[in-house]
């Protein structure tokens, strides 16, 4: 029997980046070894077997939330693309596809997982900025865009000017390659416990303007609406 490590399953309209405001069902995997220092879901890091669920339980919860109206699922984490998750993730994706769900996966930008990326409908691929202390290889980014840019967005969490400049540097690297760049979104960092960081948001908007508007600046709507520490929203 397929089992998965699942932190939570809930309905929301967050849909970070270009899917902001689109109602969907989030399936949040438990377990991540990526280690972004400014991660806002550190409770999902531990590969704790207490979070084990059968695929039947997961599908039942999704179908209850769907009511056959919301046919869109976003798979997030944690890191759903950690190698230990892949077999159960593939089973979940195949089950969802057989029931006609549109599937988005949130990818940490640290690996390309062909067998998963080939199956899903959309990939939100992170470019990790310096403030995360994790690195997205620019060569990997090029490879990702070559193979999957037609059904993807790139997303970068930006804390400061250094993050912006590193993101622009990667953008320019891809542009020089001649590839068509998918929508590339900047998410101004909104840390747990903070009030809405208006100054940081404005700084990111202004930097984007001064660099010729290469990016779309899109915040995390659920944090404006419910506060930076709310869960399951
Ligand atoms: S990949 Fe996601 S869950 Fe993992 S540390 Fe980074 S932000 Fe947190």
Boltz pocket constraint, residues with backbone or C-beta under 6 A from the ligand:
constraints:
  - pocket:
      binder: B
      contacts: [[A, 32], [A, 33], [A, 34], [A, 35], [A, 36], [A, 38], [A, 39], [A, 40], [A, 41], [A, 42], [A, 44], [A, 77], [A, 78], [A, 79], [A, 108]]
      max_distance: 6.0
